[in-house]
Amino acid sequence: MKKLLITIDGPAGAGKTTVSRKLARQLGYVYVDTGALYRGVAYEARKRGVSPDDDKALARLCAEIDLRVVRTPSGTRLYSGDMDISDNIRTPEMSMMASAVSARPIVREALLDIQRRLGAEKNAVFEGRDMGTVVFPDAEVKFFLTADIATRAGRRHQELSENCGQTLEAVTADMKRRDADDSSRAAAPLKPADDAVLIDSTTLSVEGVVRQMLARVELSRY
């Protein structure tokens, strides 16, 4: 069987993380959440008081920080230096900050080499927003996963309900702003790759999405 590199792009709340993890587990592949890398930069920028529109300061920040994806029995974790920041980056504030810093070409360039090194051995599923268009344009299998805004906001609100008091209306408004920011940015805007398989998860279960993806992957494995 051929070694494959699989990319799954799409907007927030489409179900990318859950689907990517399940797909990787079923294939015995490595799962990489590239959005976590941008959240890591956002976390360190916030911690150090770096503005997301200050390119010089962001360049220094990216040169100084040491972001590492570490595989553990419970899944992949993101470290900044010796600190596990996996839980710290999963907040609404970090989501918006990550969207802002990811729009800066200096940050995207700094993280590009890290992502490509992680994918060099293939047998991996990469989740993100520009994996199939910019980072891995030659990936063997590409997916673009989406869902309608009501469904995506509902999912995200449910995820956040245990950790914050945001209302569904506030989550929906934040998601609409992030959709607009991600889709209109000059650097690597959110869009499907020309050869990506589009899957709308609005009415599909996680298992239903994974089944569709596995069927497509099987066509490319031999």
C-alpha positions in Angstrom: 0.0 0.0 0.0 1.2 3.5 -0.8 2.0 5.9 1.9 -0.5 8.7 1.8 -0.7 12.3 3.0 -4.3 13.3 3.7 -5.4 16.8 4.3 -8.7 17.9 5.8 -9.5 21.6 5.6 -12.6 23.6 6.5 -14.2 26.2 8.7 -14.5 26.1 12.5 -17.2 23.8 13.8 -17.3 21.6 10.7 -16.1 18.6 12.7 -12.6 18.5 11.4 -10.9 17.6 14.7 -13.2 14.7 15.6 -13.2 13.3 12.1 -9.5 13.7 11.5 -8.6 11.9 14.7 -11.0 9.0 13.9 -9.8 8.7 10.4 -6.1 8.7 11.5 -6.9 6.1 14.1 -8.6 3.8 11.7 -5.8 4.1 9.2 -3.1 3.8 11.8 -1.8 7.3 10.7 -0.4 10.2 12.6 -2.9 13.0 13.3 -1.6 16.6 13.2 -3.8 19.6 14.2 -2.0 22.4 12.4 -4.5 25.0 13.8 -2.9 24.2 17.2 0.4 25.6 15.9 -1.3 29.0 15.1 -3.0 28.9 18.5 0.4 28.3 20.0 1.7 31.4 18.4 -1.4 33.3 19.5 -1.0 32.1 23.0 2.7 33.2 23.2 1.8 36.5 21.5 -0.9 37.2 24.1 1.4 36.1 26.9 4.2 38.5 25.8 1.9 41.4 24.8 2.7 41.1 21.1 0.0 42.7 18.8 -1.2 40.4 16.0 -0.6 43.2 13.5 3.0 43.9 14.5 5.0 41.9 12.0 8.4 42.7 13.4 7.4 41.6 16.8 5.7 38.5 15.4 8.9 37.6 13.5 11.0 37.8 16.6 8.4 35.8 18.5 8.3 33.0 15.9 12.1 32.9 15.9 12.3 32.6 19.7 9.5 30.1 20.6 9.8 26.4 20.4 6.5 24.8 19.4 6.5 21.0 19.4 3.8 18.4 18.6 4.3 15.5 21.0 2.5 12.1 20.6 1.2 10.7 23.8 -1.0 7.6 24.6 -4.0 10.0 24.9 -3.2 11.8 21.6 -1.0 14.6 20.4 -0.2 17.5 22.7 1.3 20.9 21.9 4.3 22.1 23.9 5.8 25.6 23.9 9.3 24.9 25.3 8.8 22.6 28.3 5.2 23.7 28.9 2.1 21.7 27.7 -0.2 24.5 26.4 -2.8 22.1 24.8 -5.6 23.2 27.1 -4.6 26.8 27.3 -5.1 27.4 23.6 -8.7 26.1 23.5 -10.6 29.2 24.4 -12.7 31.7 22.4 -10.1 34.4 22.9 -7.4 32.1 21.5 -9.6 31.2 18.5 -9.9 34.9 17.5 -6.3 35.6 18.2 -5.2 32.6 16.2 -7.3 33.9 13.2 -5.6 37.2 13.5 -2.0 35.9 13.6 -2.6 33.3 10.9 -3.5 36.1 8.5 0.1 37.5 8.8 2.4 36.1 6.1 5.4 36.2 8.4 3.7 33.7 10.8 2.5 31.4 8.0 6.0 31.4 6.5 7.5 30.5 9.9 5.2 27.6 10.4 5.3 26.3 6.9 8.6 24.4 7.3 7.5 22.9 10.6 4.3 21.5 9.0 6.1 20.2 6.0 8.7 18.4 8.1 5.9 16.8 10.1 4.4 15.5 6.8 7.6 14.3 5.2 7.1 10.7 6.1 3.5 10.7 5.0 1.0 8.2 6.6 -0.5 11.3 8.2 -3.7 13.2 8.4 -3.3 17.0 8.6 -6.2 19.1 9.8 -6.2 22.8 9.0 -7.4 25.6 6.8 -4.9 25.7 4.0 -3.4 22.2 4.1 -4.5 21.2 0.6 -4.1 24.6 -1.0 -0.8 25.9 0.3 1.1 23.6 2.7 0.6 20.3 0.9 -0.6 21.1 -2.6 0.6 17.6 -3.8 -1.2 15.6 -1.1 -2.6 12.4 -2.4 -6.0 12.8 -0.8 -7.7 16.1 0.1 -11.0 16.8 1.8 -12.8 20.0 2.5 -15.3 19.6 5.3 -18.1 22.1 6.0 -21.6 22.5 7.5 -24.1 25.3 7.7 -23.5 28.0 10.2 -26.2 27.0 12.7 -24.9 23.5 12.9 -21.3 24.6 13.3 -22.1 27.2 16.0 -24.2 24.7 17.9 -21.4 22.2 17.9 -18.8 24.8 19.1 -21.2 26.1 21.7 -21.6 22.6 23.1 -17.8 22.1 23.1 -17.3 25.4 25.0 -20.2 25.1 27.4 -18.1 23.4 30.1 -15.4 26.0 30.0 -17.0 29.3 29.4 -20.3 31.1 29.7 -20.7 32.2 26.1 -24.2 32.2 24.7 -25.1 30.5 21.4 -25.6 33.9 19.9 -22.2 35.1 20.9 -20.6 31.9 19.6 -22.4 32.3 16.3 -21.3 36.0 16.0 -17.7 35.0 16.7 -17.8 32.2 14.1 -19.3 34.5 11.5 -16.4 37.0 12.1 -13.8 34.3 11.9 -15.3 32.9 8.7 -15.1 36.3 7.2 -11.6 36.9 8.4 -10.3 33.5 7.3 -12.0 33.6 3.8 -11.0 37.2 3.0 -7.4 37.3 4.2 -4.7 37.9 1.5 -2.4 35.2 2.8 -3.8 31.6 2.2 -7.5 32.3 2.4 -9.8 29.5 3.5 -11.1 27.8 0.4 -11.3 24.2 -1.0 -8.4 23.0 -3.1 -9.4 22.4 -6.7 -9.0 18.7 -6.3 -10.5 18.4 -2.8 -13.4 16.2 -2.1 -16.2 18.4 -0.6 -18.2 16.9 2.3 -21.1 18.7 4.0 -21.4 17.3 7.5 -24.6 19.2 8.4 -26.8 16.1 8.4 -24.1 13.5 8.7 -22.9 11.7 11.8 -19.1 11.6 12.5 -19.2 7.9 11.5 -20.9 8.8 8.2 -18.3 11.4 7.3 -15.5 9.0 8.2 -17.0 6.3 6.0 -17.1 8.6 3.1 -13.5 9.5 3.6 -12.3 5.9 4.0 -14.0 5.0 0.8 -12.1 7.8 -1.0 -8.8 6.9 0.7 -9.1 3.2 -0.3 -9.1 4.3 -3.9 -5.7 5.9 -3.5 -4.0 3.3 -1.3 -3.2 0.6 -3.9 
